[in-house]
């Protein structure tokens, strides 16, 4: 355990050092300025500060130290000044020590704090365990692409800022909520800010929660400047920004601040469209039908038709289609006629897929450059012009893809 003592009295500091000797890391400083610096550098678990520091120094330290809710903050006061002890507790201290320091009192407070920290740790483990279960229920799927996205949520949750990308309907807000739930801020506020409105008063910095900003690639540039300032600031709430389109394309069109993408280039959660999630379509259809009805099921031909649909509205479109199908169903089985009705188009042939993976044929004598050009062109077509997706499919960097498109004169 790390203990920081801020007290201009060297004898009092030495007494505290002896009281915690051996079992803990200890630092003692004389001024509020040194104390503030050590808060950042030393990251103490316990802060003991004298309340008679000059020019409001104690107020500053109490305020700064109490920002970390897991930290214990104790006031150090002379025995005849009970009023100062009470005042310090009103300003953020959770307990106090008298001068001269009592070793027994110090041991008692440390024991209480260790017990509280252990209870907090167990509660946090339980909270995270429940959040993971809820995440798997709210964002179901087992396809490789979806498993990658779920692993990214777990990996990125501790970050203070994340950019979530994906087409409309890919559950970006739900993913943002679980980025928050699985983060150290997960027990605090999650506030949604739609299209760049009300940033300044959406969440008090003291709350320490998460701001979810939708449509960052559609937000006014003045608002994006506020976001960039928040990203560059030392103190801020958690930020989860959502973009519907490719962020790099939005930067090139002048719709998204380059600084935001540059700041978050290694903290991007991409949610794949439903058409790239394979058998998840069938899994999700059954999942949504169970939510709508305990007795209904899809017959095989209807399920084939759902799997063959390209789902431009992604998971949200599938959820709504299943709900409508459940309302239209007669009997206990949903057939292809109902599916045709809710999709609003003729059924695809059984077992077919609307989008087949294109094939690039190679013949002896073809140049490597020509093969590369055709491969990139076909992959671009399959990815509907999405350069980031093209780069992922070809296992190349996004910069390389842009360079190759320029080199080969490929425009999509």
ZINORMO-V750019 format. One record per residue. SS is DSSP state (H for helix, E for strand, L for the rest). OMEGA is omega in degrees with one decimal (999 if undefined). D_FIRST is the distance of its C-alpha to the first C-alpha in whole Angstrom. Layout:
ss = (SS SS)
omega = (OMEGA OMEGA)
d_first = (D_FIRST D_FIRST)
//
This chain:
ss = (L E E E E E L L L H H H H H H H H H H L L L L L E E E E E L L H H H H H H H H H H H L L L E E E E E L L L L L L H H H H H H H H H L L L L L L E E E E E E E L L L H H H H H H H H H L L L L E E E E E L L L H H H H H H H H H H H H H H H H H H H H H H H H H H H H H H H H H H H H L L L L L H H H H H H H H H H H H H L L L L E E E E E L L L L L L H H H H H H H H H H L L L L L L L L E E E E H H H L L L L L L L L H H H L L E E E E L L L L L L L H H H H H H H H H H H H L L L L L E E E E E E L L L H H H H H H L L L L L H H H H H H L L L L E E E L L L H H H L L L H H H H H H H H H H H H H L L L L E E L H H H H H H H H H L L L L L H H H H H H H H H H H H H H H L L L L E E L H H H H H H H H L L L L L L L L L L L L L L L L L L L L L L L L H H H H H H H H H H H H H H H L L L L H H H H H H H H L L L H H H H H H H H H H H L L L L)
omega = (-179.4 -177.3 177.4 177.6 177.6 -174.3 179.7 -178.0 -177.2 179.5 178.4 177.5 179.8 178.6 178.0 177.8 179.6 -177.8 -178.5 -171.8 169.8 -170.5 -171.8 171.0 -173.1 170.0 177.0 -179.9 -172.1 -171.8 177.2 179.7 177.3 178.8 178.7 179.2 -179.1 173.5 -178.8 -173.4 -173.3 -178.1 -174.9 172.8 -179.0 175.5 174.4 -176.8 173.7 -179.5 -178.9 174.1 -176.0 170.1 173.1 -178.7 -179.8 178.1 -179.5 -178.7 179.0 179.9 -178.1 -176.4 -175.7 178.4 177.2 -173.8 179.6 -175.7 173.1 179.3 -179.1 176.1 177.3 -172.7 173.8 -170.9 -177.2 -175.4 176.8 -179.6 178.8 176.9 179.1 179.8 -179.7 179.6 175.1 -176.9 173.1 177.9 179.7 177.3 -177.6 174.8 175.0 160.9 -5.6 -172.2 175.8 178.9 179.8 179.1 178.2 179.9 179.5 -179.4 178.4 178.5 177.2 -178.2 179.2 177.6 179.0 179.9 178.5 178.1 178.6 -180.0 178.7 179.0 179.0 176.6 178.2 179.9 -179.0 179.5 178.5 -179.6 178.8 177.4 179.8 178.7 -179.4 177.9 -177.3 -178.8 -174.1 178.4 -179.9 178.9 179.8 -179.5 -178.6 176.0 176.8 180.0 180.0 176.6 178.3 176.7 179.9 -177.1 -174.6 -175.6 -179.7 -178.0 179.3 178.4 -178.1 173.6 179.1 179.9 179.3 179.1 175.7 177.9 -178.6 173.9 -178.9 -179.1 177.1 177.2 178.5 179.3 -179.9 166.6 176.9 -175.5 -177.5 -179.5 174.1 179.8 -166.8 179.0 -177.9 -170.3 168.7 -174.4 -179.9 176.9 -173.4 172.9 170.8 178.1 170.2 -179.8 -171.0 -177.1 -177.4 -176.6 176.8 178.4 -179.1 -178.7 177.5 179.7 -175.6 170.6 174.4 -177.3 179.6 172.4 -179.3 178.5 174.5 -173.9 176.6 -177.4 177.9 177.5 177.8 176.1 175.5 179.2 -179.2 176.6 178.6 179.2 -177.2 -177.9 -180.0 -178.5 -180.0 170.8 171.8 179.8 169.8 -178.2 -179.2 176.7 -179.6 -178.1 176.7 -176.6 -179.1 175.9 179.3 176.3 -178.8 178.4 180.0 -177.8 -176.1 -179.1 -178.6 -178.6 179.2 -179.8 179.6 -179.4 -172.5 -172.5 -180.0 179.4 -177.7 172.6 178.7 178.1 -175.4 175.5 -175.6 -178.2 179.8 -174.4 171.3 -174.7 176.8 177.8 179.9 179.9 -178.6 179.1 178.4 179.4 -179.0 179.1 176.6 176.9 -176.3 -175.6 179.2 -173.0 -175.2 172.9 175.3 171.7 -171.3 -177.6 177.3 178.7 176.2 179.9 177.4 -179.1 -178.6 179.4 -177.0 172.6 177.2 176.9 173.2 -172.3 -179.8 178.4 179.7 179.8 -178.8 179.2 -180.0 178.5 179.9 179.0 179.8 179.2 -177.3 -172.5 172.5 -173.9 -175.1 -178.1 176.8 -177.0 -175.8 180.0 177.8 178.7 177.6 -178.8 -175.3 179.3 176.6 178.5 178.5 179.0 172.9 177.3 -176.1 177.5 -178.0 173.6 -178.3 -178.1 176.6 178.2 -179.0 -179.1 174.5 -178.1 -177.8 177.8 175.3 -177.5 175.1 178.1 177.7 -179.6 -179.1 177.8 179.7 -179.8 -178.6 179.5 179.1 -179.4 -179.7 179.9 175.4 179.6 -179.9 -179.5 179.6 175.8 -178.7 -175.9 -179.9 178.3 177.1 178.9 179.5 -178.6 -178.0 -179.7 178.2 176.1 178.9 178.6 178.8 179.6 179.0 179.3 -179.4 176.4 178.4 -177.8 -175.7 179.2 -179.4 176.1 -179.7 999)
d_first = (0 4 7 10 13 17 19 23 23 22 22 20 17 18 18 14 13 15 14 10 11 11 8 5 6 9 11 14 17 21 22 21 22 20 17 18 18 15 14 16 15 11 10 8 6 8 11 13 17 20 23 26 25 28 30 28 25 23 24 23 19 19 21 19 16 17 18 15 16 12 11 11 14 15 18 19 23 26 27 30 29 28 30 27 24 26 27 23 22 25 24 21 18 18 18 18 18 22 23 23 19 19 17 18 17 14 13 15 13 9 11 13 10 9 13 13 11 12 16 15 14 18 20 19 20 23 24 24 26 28 28 29 32 33 33 36 38 38 39 40 42 42 44 42 42 40 38 37 36 34 32 32 31 28 27 27 26 22 24 25 29 31 35 37 40 43 47 47 47 44 41 39 38 37 35 34 33 31 29 28 27 25 23 20 22 24 24 25 29 31 34 37 39 42 44 42 43 41 38 37 37 36 32 30 27 25 26 24 26 29 32 35 37 41 43 42 45 47 45 47 46 45 42 41 40 38 36 36 35 32 31 31 29 25 25 27 27 27 30 32 36 39 42 45 47 46 43 45 49 48 46 50 52 50 48 45 43 42 39 37 38 37 34 33 35 33 31 35 35 39 40 44 47 48 51 49 47 50 50 47 50 51 48 47 51 51 47 49 52 50 48 52 54 53 57 57 57 58 61 61 63 61 58 60 61 57 56 59 58 56 54 54 52 49 47 48 52 52 50 53 56 54 54 58 59 58 60 63 63 66 65 62 62 62 64 65 67 64 62 65 65 61 61 64 66 68 66 65 66 65 62 62 60 61 59 59 57 60 61 62 65 65 68 69 69 67 65 61 61 63 61 58 60 61 58 56 59 59 55 55 58 56 53 55 54 50 49 46 47 49 47 45 48 49 45 46 44 45 46 48 50 51 52 54 56 57 58 60 61 60 59 58)
//
